[in-house]
Amino acid sequence: MINKRLLIKNLLAHNDESSFYDKKRQIDLGSKEGKAKFLKHICALSNSNPANNSYIVVGVEDEANEIRGVDFFDDSKIQNLVNAYLTNPPLISYENIMFPHLPDDKVVGLVTIRPTGEITSLRKNIWKYWGGSIFLRDGSISMPKDFDIEIKDVNSEIVQAIENKAMNNIELTLDGVIDFINHRHNDLESHYKVFKELFVVCWAGNSKHVKGETYYSRVDIELINEQVRLFYSALDEVSISFSEEEFKIVEYVHLGLNNNYRYYPLEERKLTFKENGFYSEESTLIFDPPQFNKRTLHHIYNSNNSLVEKLKKNIPLSPREEKDLLQLPATYLICYLNDFEDAKEKLFNAKPFLKQIGGKVYQSYKESQRILRKVKYN
């Protein structure tokens, strides 16, 4: 079993970016340009490594190799994006890896690319890249190739050696459990569970009991063996259940209007642990978007647009408008879920102004975008 934090350290220490790994300060899957560049790198790394895994490390400054971290990213449908745009798409996963020196809300993203052994190409046009384009790694650069190529295995031994150096052991597991419970979350209710005598899952949060059910807020859930953060949210709530071989997380989102709020189930994630030392993960969207009166939503939608215009023009807000601003990301989300198609774009365009304000407003923006991302691919 690979300790993903050790793997990232070994990749960064090996040498600069190469034909089997890339590093990024961040990736942007919210725009056509960002998606196109991400798909280009996936395509190039897959073609350059037909017989071994390749990796993209997200949250690292390129020149200094400094680990800065990125926001937690839990889009389990990222494979759908790759399948939609690439021919012979590789299997990919995006995992959130803990590093002790980073703030609680930051992780390092690890994209793992498992090739099919066949040539991968763009299936259709996206941004400035044409459908049918083929990319390969030329050193640290993903380059287009406009002719027939022969894919060669040149990195298997190097990658195998790096992965072997990152294998987990009992000391790393015990240290991870102790650090999680006694240091990072000593102010929260914390638990751990061992599955199949091998896998250790830890979770922490503020608990509350409603009608015989336990719900957690300020939730952090990690698979300690691999140093993978399974779930993190400062706002939403989850319920947790488990058996001897399964660990299940149901995420709820808090939505409503005019002081009429309730929790709606959003997504169910289930980890199934097996006797052979492997586990599988399955995510199912179970969201039934709340529906509200269209006249009320038109009023809120127009008010949100007016607030954003004032932010653009740097016009001071009244106390009532500042209160409405706290709800702006969530109400734009509700408008979009109620067929206001432009609301998603309006929210995205408001990002630089909400980011400048920061605090709870920007946190609400990131949570709303996270929900939109989940809903989109379903």
Secondary structure as GFF3:
##gff-version 3
##sequence-region A 1 378
A	DSSP	alpha_helix	4	14	.	.	.	ID=ss1
A	DSSP	beta_strand	21	24	.	.	.	ID=ss2
A	DSSP	alpha_helix	32	48	.	.	.	ID=ss3
A	DSSP	beta_strand	54	58	.	.	.	ID=ss4
A	DSSP	beta_strand	70	71	.	.	.	ID=ss5
A	DSSP	alpha_helix	78	85	.	.	.	ID=ss6
A	DSSP	beta_strand	86	87	.	.	.	ID=ss7
A	DSSP	beta_strand	91	97	.	.	.	ID=ss8
A	DSSP	beta_strand	106	114	.	.	.	ID=ss9
A	DSSP	beta_strand	121	122	.	.	.	ID=ss10
A	DSSP	beta_strand	134	138	.	.	.	ID=ss11
A	DSSP	beta_strand	141	145	.	.	.	ID=ss12
A	DSSP	alpha_helix	156	165	.	.	.	ID=ss13
A	DSSP	alpha_helix	170	178	.	.	.	ID=ss14
A	DSSP	pi_helix	179	184	.	.	.	ID=ss15
A	DSSP	beta_strand	189	195	.	.	.	ID=ss16
A	DSSP	beta_strand	199	210	.	.	.	ID=ss17
A	DSSP	beta_strand	213	223	.	.	.	ID=ss18
A	DSSP	three_ten_helix	224	226	.	.	.	ID=ss19
A	DSSP	beta_strand	228	233	.	.	.	ID=ss20
A	DSSP	beta_strand	237	242	.	.	.	ID=ss21
A	DSSP	beta_strand	246	257	.	.	.	ID=ss22
A	DSSP	beta_strand	260	273	.	.	.	ID=ss23
A	DSSP	beta_strand	279	285	.	.	.	ID=ss24
A	DSSP	alpha_helix	294	312	.	.	.	ID=ss25
A	DSSP	alpha_helix	319	337	.	.	.	ID=ss26
A	DSSP	alpha_helix	342	349	.	.	.	ID=ss27
A	DSSP	alpha_helix	351	357	.	.	.	ID=ss28
A	DSSP	alpha_helix	359	376	.	.	.	ID=ss29
###
